[in-house]
Amino acid sequence: MNKTNFVHPRDQIVDIMQRIYGYGMTTTSGGNLSILDSDGNMWISPASVDKGTLRREDIVCVKPDGTVEGRHKPSSEFPFHRAIYKMRPDIKGILHAHPPALVSFSVAGKIPDTSVHPAAKMICGTVGYAPYEVPGSEALGKNVAAAFSAGHSTILLENHGACTAGATLQEAFKRFETLDFCARLILRASQLGTPHYLSDTEIEFSQLDRNIDFRPFDPEVRSSDEMELRYQMALLIRRAYKQMLFTSTEGTFAVRVDKERILITPRNVDRGNIQPEDMVLVKGMRYESGRKLSRAAWLFRAIFDAQPEINSLIIANPPHLMGYTVAHEEFDPRVIPESYILLREMPAFPFGTQFRDLKKITDTISPRYPVIMLENDCMISSGRTLLEAFDRMEVAEYSAKATISARNLGGMNPINDEQIADLVKAFKLIP
C-alpha cells in the first residue's frame, strides 16, 4: 500500500520541501514543488516564503479555472509547472530546485550522465536540457515543457538548476535526489581522476531478477529478538538517510535473527520514513508474503551462508567513497588509526563481480576483510552487529571525504607499515 495515498498534497509538499532544504538542495528563497490532484487542482509551494519554515497553511491551491486559494501567491515558476502538466497528462508531481552539484553542471552546460551508476540510469533515465530563459516567464515554461514532451522525466535548466517530474511528487523527489547523487558521484570521481561509465548491457545485466528461488511464506510467530532487530534497523536506516549515506531508494541492511532467519530492508520503501514493520523476514529461501523483497536478498543469503561470523551487512553508496569506485582509483584506508582498525584494506572488485563470480565475493568479505567495494556500484560493510557494520560504513565515507580534501593540501601521507603492525598487535587484529 502506498502510504502517501492518505497524505494531503499540502503535507506532501511540506515534507519534501523540508527534506530538500534540510539536505542543502535549495535555499530560503529557492525551489518549488507542486502536485496536480484528481480534481485538476494544482497545489504549489508559495512565492517569497521561507522554505526552511514552510507550513501546510502556506501551500497554495490553483483551481482548474485559475482561481487562487491561499494566503500567498503561487510560486513564480507556476507557468512552467502549468505548462508541464498540460504537455504531459501522466505527470502529477513536479520538483524544481538548485542543489550545488546540479547547479555545477547547469552553469558548465554539461548534462550528468546517469550511466555512472545502474540505479541512477534506471530511476532517472537520460536527462533532458532546457535553454535559459527569464525565471517565471512563459518562455521558460515553453522550454521546460518542450524538454518534458520529448519523454524526459529529469531535466537540467541552463544556468538555473534542475527539474524532475513523476506520477507522484514522491517519484519526482526520488528522481531529483538520485540525479543529485549522480552529479555528486561524477564530481567526486573527477577530483580523483576520470569518471567511468557503464554500458547499457552492463546496466541491463545488473537488473536481472536473481531472487527467483525465493518463495513467500506466512510467519506464524515473531520473537522478541526479531522485534528488537526491526526497531534497531529502522533507527539506523533513517539515521543513514539523514546523513546522506543512503538515498530514499538506495541503501540496504540485512541482519541475522538466528541461524536460519534474517531481516532485510524492503525494496522501494522510502528510507527516510521506514518503520520496523516494513522489514522483510527471510527464512531459508522463503520470504514474508506481501512484502517487497530486496533485489539483493540472494547476495545477502549467500554471504551469510558462507561467513557464519558475520551477523550484519549493509550495501550503500556513500558519495565520497563512491567517487573512488567511479574513478576506478584505489582507496587507501590507512588514514587514521580508527580507519584502519575498522576498515582494514577494503578490496575493490570490477563492476558485476557479484553476478559473474559470487564465490569471490563470499570468500573475501569476512572478519579479515569486513568492507569491500564494487566499481560503479556500492560498498558492502559487515559486522558482528548492526552498529558495527553501520560504524564501518560511516568511517569509510568520512575517511574518503578526508582523503579527497587532502589532495588540495598536497595529498595524504598514509600510516606506514611499521605503524600498521603496531595497530595489528595493539588491537589484536587478524593478521
C-alpha positions as CSV (number, residue, x, y, z in Angstrom):
1,M,0.0,0.0,0.0
2,N,1.3,3.5,-0.9
3,K,1.2,5.4,2.4
4,T,1.1,8.8,0.5
5,N,-2.3,7.9,-0.8
6,F,-3.6,9.1,2.5
7,V,-1.5,12.2,2.9
8,H,-2.9,15.6,1.8
9,P,-1.0,17.4,-1.0
10,R,-0.2,20.2,1.4
11,D,1.6,17.8,3.8
12,Q,3.4,16.0,1.0
13,I,4.8,19.3,-0.3
14,V,5.9,20.4,3.2
15,D,7.5,17.1,3.8
16,I,9.5,17.1,0.6
17,M,10.5,20.8,1.0
18,Q,11.8,20.1,4.5
19,R,14.0,17.3,3.0
20,I,15.5,19.3,0.2
21,Y,16.1,22.3,2.4
22,G,17.5,20.2,5.2
23,Y,19.9,18.5,2.8
24,G,21.2,21.7,1.3
25,M,19.5,21.1,-2.0
26,T,17.8,24.6,-2.0
27,T,17.9,27.9,-0.2
28,T,15.5,30.0,1.8
29,S,14.1,31.6,-1.4
30,G,14.7,28.9,-4.0
31,G,12.9,25.8,-5.1
32,N,9.3,25.0,-5.9
33,L,7.1,21.9,-5.7
34,S,3.6,21.1,-7.0
35,I,1.0,18.3,-7.1
36,L,-1.9,18.0,-9.6
37,D,-4.7,16.2,-7.8
38,S,-7.5,14.1,-9.2
39,D,-9.9,17.1,-9.4
40,G,-7.4,19.1,-11.5
41,N,-6.3,21.4,-8.7
42,M,-2.7,22.3,-8.6
43,W,-1.2,22.5,-5.1
44,I,2.0,24.5,-5.2
45,S,4.6,26.0,-2.9
46,P,4.3,29.8,-2.4
47,A,6.3,32.7,-3.6
48,S,8.5,34.7,-1.2
49,V,8.1,32.4,1.8
50,D,11.0,30.9,3.8
51,K,11.4,27.4,2.6
52,G,13.1,26.4,5.9
53,T,9.9,27.1,7.9
54,L,7.2,26.2,5.3
55,R,3.9,25.1,6.9
56,R,0.9,23.3,5.4
57,E,-1.2,26.5,5.6
58,D,1.4,28.2,3.3
59,I,0.7,25.9,0.4
60,V,-1.4,27.5,-2.4
61,C,-4.2,25.8,-4.4
62,V,-4.8,26.9,-8.0
63,K,-8.1,25.7,-9.3
64,P,-8.7,24.5,-12.9
65,D,-10.3,27.8,-13.7
66,G,-7.2,29.7,-12.5
67,T,-8.7,30.8,-9.1
68,V,-6.1,31.0,-6.4
69,E,-6.9,29.9,-2.9
70,G,-4.4,30.6,0.0
71,R,-2.7,33.3,2.0
72,H,0.2,33.7,-0.5
73,K,0.8,34.0,-4.2
74,P,1.8,30.8,-6.0
75,S,5.5,30.2,-6.9
76,S,6.9,32.5,-9.5
77,E,7.6,29.3,-11.5
78,F,3.9,28.5,-11.7
79,P,4.0,29.0,-15.5
80,F,6.3,26.1,-16.2
81,H,4.5,23.8,-13.8
82,R,1.3,24.5,-15.6
83,A,2.9,24.0,-19.0
84,I,4.4,20.6,-18.0
85,Y,1.0,19.4,-16.7
86,K,-0.7,20.4,-19.9
87,M,2.0,18.7,-22.0
88,R,2.3,15.5,-20.0
89,P,-1.0,14.2,-18.6
90,D,0.9,11.3,-16.9
91,I,2.7,13.7,-14.7
92,K,1.1,14.6,-11.3
93,G,4.1,15.9,-9.3
94,I,6.9,18.3,-10.1
95,L,10.0,19.4,-8.2
96,H,12.4,22.2,-9.1
97,A,15.4,23.3,-7.0
98,H,19.1,24.3,-7.1
99,P,21.4,21.8,-5.4
100,P,25.0,22.9,-5.7
101,A,26.2,19.7,-7.5
102,L,23.5,20.0,-10.2
103,V,24.0,23.8,-10.5
104,S,27.6,23.0,-11.2
105,F,26.6,21.0,-14.2
106,S,24.0,23.6,-15.1
107,V,26.4,26.5,-15.2
108,A,29.0,24.4,-17.0
109,G,26.5,23.5,-19.7
110,K,27.0,19.7,-19.2
111,I,24.4,17.1,-18.5
112,P,25.1,14.4,-15.8
113,D,25.5,11.0,-17.4
114,T,23.3,8.7,-15.4
115,S,25.0,5.6,-16.6
116,V,27.6,6.3,-14.0
117,H,25.6,4.0,-11.7
118,P,22.9,1.4,-12.5
119,A,20.3,2.8,-10.1
120,A,20.7,6.3,-11.4
121,K,20.1,5.2,-15.0
122,M,17.1,3.1,-14.1
123,I,15.5,5.8,-11.9
124,C,16.3,8.9,-13.9
125,G,16.8,7.7,-17.5
126,T,18.5,10.1,-19.8
127,V,18.5,13.8,-18.7
128,G,16.9,16.5,-20.9
129,Y,18.0,20.1,-21.3
130,A,16.1,23.4,-21.2
131,P,17.8,26.5,-22.6
132,Y,17.9,29.6,-20.4
133,E,15.0,32.0,-20.1
134,V,13.9,34.5,-17.5
135,P,12.7,32.8,-14.4
136,G,8.9,32.8,-14.1
137,S,8.4,33.7,-17.8
138,E,6.1,32.0,-20.2
139,A,9.2,31.5,-22.4
140,L,10.9,29.4,-19.7
141,G,7.7,27.4,-19.3
142,K,7.8,26.6,-23.0
143,N,11.4,25.5,-22.9
144,V,10.9,23.3,-19.9
145,A,7.7,21.8,-21.2
146,A,9.4,21.0,-24.5
147,A,12.1,19.0,-22.7
148,F,9.5,17.0,-20.9
149,S,7.4,16.5,-24.1
150,A,10.5,14.7,-25.5
151,G,9.9,12.0,-23.0
152,H,12.4,13.0,-20.3
153,S,11.4,12.9,-16.6
154,T,14.5,14.7,-15.4
155,I,15.9,17.8,-17.0
156,L,18.7,20.3,-16.4
157,L,17.9,24.0,-16.8
158,E,20.7,26.1,-18.3
159,N,22.2,28.4,-15.6
160,H,19.3,27.7,-13.3
161,G,19.1,24.2,-11.7
162,A,17.2,21.0,-12.3
163,C,13.6,19.9,-12.6
164,T,12.1,16.4,-12.2
165,A,8.6,15.0,-12.6
166,G,6.6,11.8,-11.9
167,A,3.3,10.2,-11.4
168,T,3.6,11.4,-7.8
169,L,5.6,14.0,-6.0
170,Q,7.4,11.2,-4.2
171,E,8.5,9.8,-7.6
172,A,9.7,13.2,-8.7
173,F,11.7,13.6,-5.5
174,K,13.2,10.1,-5.9
175,R,14.4,11.2,-9.4
176,F,15.6,14.6,-8.1
177,E,17.5,13.0,-5.2
178,T,19.0,10.4,-7.4
179,L,20.1,12.9,-10.1
180,D,21.8,15.0,-7.4
181,F,23.5,11.8,-6.1
182,C,24.7,11.1,-9.7
183,A,26.1,14.6,-10.1
184,R,28.0,14.3,-6.8
185,L,29.5,11.0,-7.8
186,I,30.7,12.4,-11.1
187,L,32.2,15.5,-9.3
188,R,34.0,13.4,-6.7
189,A,35.3,11.0,-9.3
190,S,36.5,14.0,-11.4
191,Q,38.6,15.2,-8.4
192,L,40.2,11.8,-8.2
193,G,40.7,11.0,-11.9
194,T,38.4,10.2,-14.8
195,P,34.8,9.0,-14.2
196,H,34.0,5.7,-15.8
197,Y,30.5,4.9,-17.1
198,L,28.5,1.7,-17.6
199,S,27.3,0.3,-20.9
200,D,23.6,-0.4,-21.4
201,T,24.4,-4.1,-21.5
202,E,26.1,-3.9,-18.0
203,I,23.2,-2.0,-16.6
204,E,20.6,-4.4,-18.0
205,F,22.6,-7.4,-16.7
206,S,22.7,-5.9,-13.2
207,Q,18.9,-5.5,-13.2
208,L,18.1,-9.2,-13.8
209,D,16.0,-10.8,-11.1
210,R,18.3,-13.1,-9.1
211,N,15.7,-13.9,-6.4
212,I,13.8,-16.5,-8.5
213,D,14.5,-19.3,-6.0
214,F,12.7,-17.4,-3.1
215,R,9.1,-18.3,-2.3
216,P,6.7,-16.4,0.0
217,F,5.5,-17.7,3.4
218,D,3.5,-16.5,6.3
219,P,5.4,-16.3,9.6
220,E,3.5,-17.9,12.5
221,V,5.1,-16.2,15.5
222,R,7.5,-13.3,15.9
223,S,10.2,-13.5,18.6
224,S,11.3,-10.6,20.8
225,D,14.7,-10.8,19.2
226,E,13.2,-10.2,15.8
227,M,11.1,-7.2,17.0
228,E,14.1,-5.6,18.6
229,L,16.2,-6.0,15.4
230,R,13.4,-4.5,13.4
231,Y,13.4,-1.5,15.7
232,Q,17.2,-1.1,15.5
233,M,17.2,-1.4,11.8
234,A,14.6,1.3,11.3
235,L,16.5,3.7,13.6
236,L,19.8,3.1,11.8
237,I,18.4,3.3,8.3
238,R,16.7,6.6,9.0
239,R,20.0,7.8,10.5
240,A,21.9,6.7,7.4
241,Y,19.4,8.6,5.3
242,K,19.7,11.8,7.4
243,Q,23.5,11.6,7.0
244,M,23.1,11.2,3.2
245,L,24.8,7.8,3.3
246,F,21.5,6.4,1.8
247,T,19.0,7.9,-0.6
248,S,15.3,7.4,-0.3
249,T,15.5,4.3,-2.6
250,E,19.2,3.1,-2.2
251,G,20.8,1.5,0.8
252,T,20.0,-1.9,2.3
253,F,20.5,-3.6,5.7
254,A,20.4,-7.3,6.5
255,V,20.8,-8.9,9.9
256,R,20.7,-12.4,11.3
257,V,17.8,-13.2,13.6
258,D,19.1,-16.7,14.1
259,K,20.9,-19.4,12.1
260,E,18.0,-19.7,9.6
261,R,16.2,-16.3,9.6
262,I,17.4,-12.9,8.5
263,L,15.7,-9.5,8.3
264,I,16.2,-7.3,5.1
265,T,15.3,-3.8,4.1
266,P,12.4,-3.9,1.7
267,R,12.5,-2.8,-2.0
268,N,11.0,0.6,-3.0
269,V,10.3,1.8,0.6
270,D,11.3,5.3,1.5
271,R,14.5,5.0,3.7
272,G,13.7,8.4,5.2
273,N,10.4,7.2,6.7
274,I,11.0,3.4,7.1
275,Q,9.4,1.7,10.1
276,P,10.1,-1.6,11.9
277,E,7.1,-3.3,10.3
278,D,8.4,-2.6,6.8
279,M,11.4,-5.0,7.2
280,V,11.1,-8.3,5.4
281,L,11.7,-11.6,7.2
282,V,13.6,-14.3,5.2
283,K,13.7,-17.9,6.4
284,G,16.0,-20.0,4.4
285,M,14.8,-19.4,0.8
286,R,11.4,-18.1,1.8
287,Y,10.4,-14.5,2.4
288,E,7.5,-12.9,4.2
289,S,4.4,-12.8,1.9
290,G,3.0,-9.5,0.9
291,R,6.4,-7.7,1.2
292,K,8.8,-6.4,-1.5
293,L,11.9,-8.5,-1.3
294,S,15.2,-6.6,-1.7
295,R,16.8,-7.2,-5.1
296,A,20.0,-8.1,-3.1
297,A,18.3,-10.8,-1.0
298,W,20.2,-13.6,-2.9
299,L,23.5,-11.9,-2.2
300,F,22.8,-11.4,1.5
301,R,21.8,-15.1,1.8
302,A,25.0,-16.2,0.0
303,I,27.3,-14.1,2.3
304,F,25.6,-15.2,5.5
305,D,25.8,-18.8,4.5
306,A,29.5,-18.6,3.6
307,Q,30.5,-16.4,6.6
308,P,29.0,-17.6,9.9
309,E,30.8,-15.0,11.9
310,I,29.1,-12.1,10.0
311,N,25.8,-11.2,11.5
312,S,25.1,-7.8,9.8
313,L,25.5,-6.5,6.3
314,I,25.0,-3.1,4.7
315,I,25.0,-2.2,1.0
316,A,25.4,1.5,0.5
317,N,26.5,4.2,-1.9
318,P,28.2,6.9,0.2
319,P,29.1,9.7,-2.4
320,H,32.8,10.4,-1.5
321,L,33.7,6.7,-1.2
322,M,31.7,6.0,-4.4
323,G,33.9,8.7,-6.1
324,Y,36.8,6.2,-5.8
325,T,34.8,3.4,-7.3
326,V,33.6,5.5,-10.2
327,A,37.1,6.8,-10.9
328,H,38.5,3.3,-10.5
329,E,41.0,4.7,-8.2
330,E,42.4,2.8,-5.2
331,F,41.1,3.9,-1.8
332,D,43.7,3.7,0.9
333,P,42.1,3.3,4.4
334,R,45.4,4.0,6.2
335,V,44.1,7.4,7.1
336,I,44.0,7.5,10.9
337,P,44.2,4.6,13.3
338,E,40.4,4.3,13.5
339,S,40.1,4.0,9.8
340,Y,42.5,1.0,9.5
341,I,41.2,-0.7,12.6
342,L,37.6,-0.7,11.4
343,L,38.1,-1.0,7.6
344,R,41.4,-2.9,7.1
345,E,42.4,-3.0,3.4
346,M,39.0,-2.7,1.6
347,P,39.4,-4.8,-1.5
348,A,37.8,-3.4,-4.7
349,F,36.2,-5.5,-7.4
350,P,35.2,-4.8,-11.0
351,F,31.5,-4.0,-11.7
352,G,29.4,-7.1,-11.8
353,T,31.8,-9.4,-9.9
354,Q,28.9,-10.5,-7.6
355,F,27.0,-11.7,-10.7
356,R,29.8,-13.4,-12.6
357,D,31.9,-14.8,-9.7
358,L,29.8,-14.8,-6.5
359,K,32.3,-17.0,-4.7
360,K,35.0,-14.4,-5.0
361,I,32.8,-12.0,-3.0
362,T,31.6,-14.5,-0.4
363,D,35.2,-15.7,0.1
364,T,36.6,-12.2,0.6
365,I,34.2,-10.3,2.8
366,S,34.9,-11.7,6.2
367,P,36.2,-10.7,9.7
368,R,39.6,-10.2,8.0
369,Y,38.2,-8.0,5.2
370,P,35.0,-6.6,6.7
371,V,34.4,-3.9,3.9
372,I,34.6,-4.4,0.2
373,M,33.9,-2.1,-2.8
374,L,32.4,-2.8,-6.2
375,E,33.2,-0.4,-9.0
376,N,30.4,1.9,-10.1
377,D,28.1,0.1,-7.7
378,C,28.4,0.0,-4.0
379,M,30.3,-0.7,-0.8
380,I,29.4,-3.7,1.3
381,S,30.0,-3.3,5.1
382,S,29.8,-6.2,7.5
383,G,29.9,-6.7,11.3
384,R,29.1,-8.8,14.2
385,T,26.2,-6.3,15.0
386,L,24.2,-3.8,13.1
387,L,26.0,-0.9,14.8
388,E,29.4,-2.3,13.9
389,A,28.5,-2.6,10.2
390,F,27.0,0.9,10.4
391,D,30.1,2.3,12.1
392,R,32.3,0.9,9.3
393,M,30.1,2.4,6.6
394,E,30.2,5.8,8.3
395,V,34.0,5.7,8.9
396,A,34.6,4.7,5.3
397,E,32.7,7.7,4.0
398,Y,34.3,10.1,6.4
399,S,37.8,8.8,5.5
400,A,37.1,9.1,1.8
401,K,35.9,12.6,2.3
402,A,39.1,13.5,4.2
403,T,41.4,11.9,1.6
404,I,39.7,13.8,-1.2
405,S,40.1,17.1,0.7
406,A,43.8,16.2,1.5
407,R,44.5,16.4,-2.2
408,N,44.1,20.1,-2.0
409,L,46.9,20.1,0.6
410,G,49.3,18.0,-1.4
411,G,47.9,14.6,-0.8
412,M,47.7,12.1,2.1
413,N,50.6,10.6,4.0
414,P,49.3,7.2,5.0
415,I,50.1,5.4,8.2
416,N,53.3,3.4,7.4
417,D,53.8,-0.3,7.6
418,E,55.5,-0.3,10.9
419,Q,52.7,1.8,12.4
420,I,50.2,-0.7,10.9
421,A,52.0,-3.6,12.5
422,D,51.7,-1.8,15.8
423,L,48.0,-1.4,15.4
424,V,47.5,-5.0,14.5
425,K,49.4,-6.0,17.6
426,A,47.8,-3.5,20.0
427,F,44.2,-4.1,18.9
428,K,44.6,-7.9,18.3
429,L,43.5,-7.6,14.7
430,I,43.5,-10.6,12.4
431,P,46.9,-10.5,10.6
